[in-house]
């Protein structure tokens, strides 16, 4: 399986989608799962396109247990088929906001099989705990993780049962990001979010590939040296950003790397933040001094506090949504390709009032466009008490509902433009390119087997070149979409009188064999062969003329030898001068005198029997 880079994904999306706008897309939903126990998240493992994993907060198979459930994804129909309970966690806390809250798969999961879970530990008074587990067997085909092969990566006590955060994700830097709420109760009574030495009310960053604390069994990670307080001066080394209240669901855009933080408000305002991930290093997002844009009176916000991208009120209906709510369920950026024009759109929703909204954000300027109310399109039957969004390996989005334990996939609505499907197999070409089931060697978002044959660009010898060696090396530039090349050399421009050829050549040069004749004009062409075996039907041609050898003095009959036949011809030319009938310059071996004389005869006898070079 292929794990595409974010640059490759962006190229596919840009090439495939053109200029369609997100607001123009008619969307609807497709129910893919029902009957789950308090689902809170859906995700995939890097490079594992045929599977998704669903986090259940708690309740199955027992009140204090929680499951990570595995499903097979049908890439053509979008159907999800239950495979197994990949992992069951026991002894989880049962407070309303506690339980199994998040999971993140290691960037090298297909190699090392590692995954990380975020849960409230019932054996430690609800402490937030991050554990590492390892898949059983080959990660690509594993259907369970080993409950015994666990390692506590991180743990922090929680003073109250609410505001646990719950989001966790690896960034493009390969580091693990973890969101923690302010510790709970109301109005952050311990002022933890603004205290950089306290881990609550923060987003933390770890390197799980090392261990700076070998003597501490509850701390198995390395501090990234670029963390703002990595030295421990000014704050806890794990802290990456601070001043958040309850960042329930966040997202790192798979293409841009921008960080979206959906921070649940206190009594008045819910807020969405977006910032380039690197720019978030050490930033203060304001809580508990600010709730949204508004001062709380609990403290004074320091200068440089990061403002939200947008807010909505509990009572006040303000732009862009002009709606009210009470609990923001943070969203995700659409990075799929099954819905042309929707790429880069961020979705979010309100848990209480059950509406869904989308915008396209510019993290660098903290602005947005394409503000769209999606409620009528996406709040369909069975979509209620939305806790989260999910995203599969193709970048397609899912809506997670507590009511009914339902999961719905966001899909194209009636009349929405469809993605290209040039091979007619019912799957978007872009998805086949992304998962490696089809090739796109020239990165133009068109499956190679659907493209017309390609004519190569010939390089050397240059067209109409002269004095070319009889065994020249022919070169050409690589043809887009070509796996191999066929080369033909002929004595006619139509390449029918073939004198040398090769097929299935890998590379962009060929030394002609067998040797060609001297003083002869040849034509040559190259065909690029695509993965489907198609070749250019009329390849471009160049011509060249091989070298003309210098005259061989004494070889009067031009047979490459100097023998008795040449002696007879020499005697016929003896005594002749230029202009005389029967004169030939090939008999003038002594060039001091242009006429054929005794000196030429002596020179001829000196080379008699010696072949021409």
N, C-alpha and C positions, 0 to 999 in steps of 0.2 A: 504494500500500500504506500501511497505517496503522501507525505505531509508537506503540503504546499507552503511556501513562504508567504508573508503578507504582501510582498511586492508582486508575486505571481498572482495572488488572489485579486489584488487591485487591478492588475492588467486585464484579467479575465472579465472583471466587472465593467471596467471602462469600455473595453472593446465590445462587450456584448450588449450594453444597455443604451449607449448613445445619450440623447438629450432628454429622455422622458423624465417628467417630474413626479416626485413622490405623491403630491397632493392629487395628481390625476389618476392614481391607481385605485380601482375599485377592489376592495378586499372582502374576504369572508373567512370562515373558519371550517376546519375539518376535524371532527372529534376523533382522537386516536387512542385514548385510554379513558377508562372510567373505573370507579370503585376503589380508588386508592385511599390510603389512610393518611389524611392530612398532608398531601403533597406540597412541597415547598420549592422544588428546584428540578430542572432537567438539564443535562449536559452530555458531552461526549468526551471520549479520550482522544488526544491528538493523533491524527492519522487513521483513526478507526471509524470509517465512514458508515459502516453497516450496522452500527449499534448506538443506542442512547441509554443513559442511566438516569433514573428518577429517584430523588431523595424523598422519603416519607419522614415527617417530623417525629412521629411516634405512634404507638397504638397497636402495632402488629409485629410479631405474633402475640405480644403481651403488652400491657399498658405501659411498661417501662422499657420496651424494645422499639427499635426503629430499623427500617430496611433501606438498602440501596438496591433498587430493582433494575434488572437489565432487560432490554427489549431489542429485538432485531428490527431494523429499518428496511422496508422495501423501497428501493430508490425510485421505482416506477410509479407505484400507487401511493406512497407515503405512509402506508399502513405500518403500525408498530405491533409486533407479536412478542408476547412475554416469553422470556428465555429462562430466567432464574432469579432468585434473590441472591444477588452478587455478594452482598455482605449484610449481616445482621448485627447491630450494636445493642448491647444490653446495658441495663442500669443507667438509662438516660433520665434526666430530670423531667418532671411533668408539668411545670408551670406553663401558662398559656404561651409564652414566648420562648420557652425552653424546648430542648430536644435535639434531634439531629438536624442541623441547620444548613450545612453546606458541604461540598466535596470539590476537590480539584485533583486532576490527574497530572502526574509529572510530565513535563515536555517530552521526555524520553520514555514514556510509558510502554511503547511497543518494544523497547529494549529491556527496561528494568522492571516493568510491571507495577510501579509504585503509584499509590493514590493516597490522598490526605483527606481526613474527615474532620469536620468542625461540629462539636456537640457539647451539650450541657451535661456534665458528669454527675450523675446521681450519687455516686460514692464519695464525691468531694463537694457536697453542698451546692451543686449546680455550677461548679467552676467551668469556665470555658476551656475546653481541652481539644488539642489538635493531635490526632494520631496518624501515623503512617502505617498503611497496610500494603501487602504485596499479593498480586494475582497468583492464583494456583496454575502452574503450567505455563504454556506459551501465552504471553499477554494478548496476542491478536485473536486467539480462539478461546481464552479462558472464560469460564462461566461463573466462577466464584473467586473470592479473595480469601486468603487464609486468616481466620480470626486469631490464630495463635501467633502469626508473624506480625505482631504489632509493636510499634515503638512510639512512646509519647514524645512528641516534638516540642510541645509548648502547653503551658497551663497557666491560667490566671484566675484568681478568686473573683466572684461576682457578689457584690453586697446586697443586691436585690434580684428578683427573678425576671425582671423586664429589662429591655434595652441590651440584649446580648449581641446585637449585630447579626452576623451569620454568614456574610459573604466572604469568599476566599477564592483567589484565582492566581495563576501564574501570569506574570507579565512578559512582554517581548524580551526582557532582559534575563529571563529564566529564573527570576526570583519570585517568591511566594508572597502575595499581598493578603492581609487579613484585616477585616473590618470589625471593630469592637464598639458597642455602644458605651454610653457614659456611666454605666453601672446601675441605672434604673432609678426607681422612685419617680420624682418629678422635679424639674428645674435643676437637675444635677446638684443635689445638696452638698456633695463633697467637692464641688468645683473641679472634678477630675478631668473634664475635657480640655480645660485651659492649662492644666498642670502637666507640663511636658515630661515630668518624671514619673507620672502615673500612666499605665498602659491603656486605661479605659477612655472612651471618647476619641479614639485614634484609628488610623489605618497604619498597621505595622508592616514591616518588610523583613523577610528572612531569606537566607540562602540555605536550603535544606540539603545541600550537597556537602556540607561540612559540619563541624561541631566545635564551637569555641568554649563549650562547657562540659568537658568529658566527665567531670566529677558530679554533675547534676543530672539525675535520670529524667527530670522533667523539662530539661532544656537541651534539645538536640538540634542545633542549628548554628550557622555562622552569621555574624553580623556583617552585612554588606558595608564595605568601607565608605561608600558614598551616602549612607544614611546620614541625615542632618546632625544627629547626636551620636555618631558611631563611637566616638571616644568616651562617651558617658558624660561629657561636659555639656551642661545646659539642658539635658533631658535624657530619657532612657534610650539606650542604643537601638532598640527595636523600632522606635517611632519613626514613621515616614511623614505623616501629616497629622494635624490635630485640630481640635475644635469642632468635632461632629457629635451629634446627639444620639441618633440610632440609625446608622447607615445600613438599612435592612437589605437592600439589593442594589449592587453596583455593577459596573461593567467596564472592561477594558476593550476598546474597539479593536478587533482583530487586525484591521488594516492600518489605522492611523496610530494606534497605541494610546489614544486619548482615554482619560479616566472619567467616567460618569459616576457621580455619587448621588443616590436618592436618599436624602436625610429626612426621616420622619420628624415632624414638628411637635411642639408641646401643646399649646392651646390655641394658637392663632394661624400659623403658617407652615405649609409643607414646601420643601425646596429641592430643586434639581441643580446640581453643580456639574460643570464640565471643565476640565483643564488638561493640557498636555501632560502626560504622566511624568515626564522629567521635570516639568515646572511645578508639580505638586510637592516636590521635595522640600520639607520643612514648612509648608504653608499652613496658615491658621485659617480655618473656615468659620470661626466666629462664635460658635455656641460655647458657653451659655450667655455670652454678652449680646449676641444677636440671634434672632429667630427670623430666618429669611433676611430681608433688608432692614428689619425693625429692631431697635434697641429694646432689650428686655428689662433694663434697669437693674439687673442682677450684678453686672460688672460693666466696665468700660472697655469697648472693643479697641484693641491696639491698632495702630496704623498698619496698613498693608493687608488687612483681613480680606480673604478671597470672597468676592460677592457671588451670589447664586447666578445661574443661567436664567432661571425663572422660578416663580413661586405661585402658589394658589392658596386661598384662605379657607379657614374653617367657617367664617361668616362672610368675609369680603370676597366678592367675585371680581377678579382682576384679570387683565390680559396676561398671557394669551388665551387661557382656557375660558375665562369668564364663568368658571364653574367653582363650586365649593366641594370640600371633602374633609376628611379627618385623619386619613392615614395613607401616606404615599407608599405604593408598592413599586419599587424602582424597576426599571426596565432594562432593555438591551437595544443595541444597534443592529439593524438588519444588515447582514453581510452575505445573504444568499444570492442566488441568481435565477430563481424560478419566478420571481416577480419583477420584471424589468422596470427600472426607474425608481425602485424603492431602496436601492443600496444607500447606506449611510444614514438611514432614517432611525431616529431614536424613539422608542415607544415607552410610555409609562402610564400608570393607572392609579385610581384611588380605591382602596379596599372597601371603604364604607359606602360610598355612593356609586360604585360599580361603573365608572366610566373609563375610557381609554383614549389617550391623546398621543400625537406624534409630532416631532419637530426634526429639522435637520440643523445640527449645531456646528458652529465654528469655534473650536476650543481655543484657538489662538486669540480670537477677538471677544470671546464670551458672548456671542450673539447667535441668533437662530433665524431660520426661515422655514417656509412650508409648514406652518402651524396648522394642524388638521385634527378635527374631532373624529375619532374612529369608532365611537361608541355604537352608532347604528350599524356599522359594518361588522364589528368584532364581538360585541356583547350579544351573542346568539344564545340559543337554548343551551342551558347547562354551563354557561360562563357566568360565575357568581363567586363573590368573596375571593377575588383574585389575589393570590399571594406572591406571584412571581412570574417572570418570563423564563423561557429556556431557549437554548440554541443548539442545533445539531452541528455535526462536522461540516455540513454544506453551508452553514450560515443561516439556515431557515429558522424562524422563530415559532415558539409555542407559548400558549397562555395556560398558566397553572391555576386551577380553581380548587378551593377547599370544598365548596359545595359539590357533593356527588363524587368527590375525588377525581375530577375530570381534567383532562389535558386536551386542548384544542390546538391544532396547527394553523398558523396564518397562511392562507392560500389566496390565489387570484380569484376575484369575483367575476361576475358576468360582464363580458365585454372588455375585460382587461387584456392588454397585449400579452401574448405568450412568448416565452423565450424560444430561441432557435432550436429546432430539432431536425437537423438536416438529414440524419440517417433514418428518421422515421420510426425509432424504437420506443417512442413515448416518453423518453427522458430528455430534459434540457441538455443540449450539447455542453454547456458550461459545467454542469455537474459531472458529466463523464470525463471532461478534461481535468477537473479538480481532483477526482478520486483515482485518476490514472487508468480508467477503463477505456479511454480513447486518447489518442495522441494529438498534440498541437505543437509541432516542432517549431513553427514560425511564430508562435505566441500571438495569433490574430483572432483567437476565440472561435475559430472554425475547426471542426474535426478534420484531420488531415485526409481521411478517406473520402470526404465530401468535396475536396477541392480539386480543381482542374490540374492537369499535369503542369509541370514547371520546366521552363527552358533555362538552362544555365547561362551565366555570363562568362564568356571566354576571356582569357587574360593574355597568356603567352604561348607560342609566339604571337606577336601582334598581327592583326589582319594584313595580308599582302606582304608579310615579311619576306626578305630574301636572304640568301647565304645561310640558311638554316641547316644544322647538322642532320646527318642521315638517321640519327637516333634521338630526336629531340624530346625534351620533357615538356609535355603539354600541361598547362595549368588553367584553372578557372575558379571563379568565386563560388562559394557554397550556395546551392539553390535552396530557397525556403521550402520546407516540407520534404526535402529529399533525404532518404536513408542511404541510398547507394547511387552509383552513376554508371552509365554505359557510354563508352567512347568509341568513335568510328573515324578512321582515316581512309580517304578514297581519292581517286583521281578525277572525280567529277563533283560538281556542287550539290548534286542530288544525293550524294553519298551512297550510290548504288554500286560503283566499281570499287569495292572495298579491298584495301591492301593490308590493313591492320586494324584490330578492334579488341575491346575487352568489355566485359559486363560484370555487374555486381561489385564495382569498385568502391571501396570505402576510402574517403579522402578526396582531395581536390587537385591531384596531379597524377600523371602517368607518363612513364618513359616508353616511347613507341618501340615495339618489337614485332616482327624482325626489322632490320635496318631498311631504310627506304633507298631508292635510287637517287643518284646525284643529278643535279640540273633538271629537276622535275617539279612541277607545281602540284601540290596536294591540297585537299580540302578536309576539314575536320569539324566535328560537332560533339556535344555532350548532352545527354539526357539525364535529368534528375528523376529517380524512381521513388515515388511516394510509398507510404506504408501499405497501401492497398495494391501495390504493384503497377500503378498507372505511370506511364512515361509520356514525355512530350512527343507528339506524333510527327512534328517537323522541327527538329532541333536547329538552333541557330548555327551557322557555319562561318569559319574563318578559312582563309587560304594562306599558304606559304610556299616558297620555292627553295628547294634544297641547294646546297652549296655546289658551285661549278668548279671542278678541280683545275689547277694550273696545267698548261700544255705539257705533254710528256715528249721532250725532244728525242727524235730517233724512232718514235712509234708512228710511222707514216701511215699505217692503215687503221690506227685507233683501236687496236685490240688489246692494249695493255701490255704487249710484249715488244721486244726489239729483237727480231729474228731474221731468218733468210728472206722472208717475204718483204720485210722492211728494207733489207739490203738491195733487193731488186728495184724497189721504188726509189731508193736513194740514188742508185746509179742512173735512173731515168732523169733525176733532177740535177745530176752533177753538171756543173758549169752554168747553171741557170741563175739569173738574178731576178730580183723583184720586178714583176711586170712581165717576165717571160712566161710563155706557155709551159706548163709542167713544173713551175716553181712551187715549192711549199716551204713555209717557215719551219716546219718540223724537221727539215734536213739541215737547218742552219744551226748546228751545234756549237760552232765557234762564232759567237755573235760579233767578233771584232770586224768581220767583213760580211756584208749582207748577202754576198753571192756564195753559191755552194761550190767549195773548192777542196783542195787537198787537206787543209787544216780541218775542215768539217768531216772528211772521210776518216782521218786519224781519230777524231773525237768519237765518231760513230762506232768505229771498231773497238774503242775503249768501253762502250756501254753495251756492245753486242751481247745478247743473251741475258741481259739484266732486265727483269720486269719493271714496269713503271711503278713508282711509289703509290 
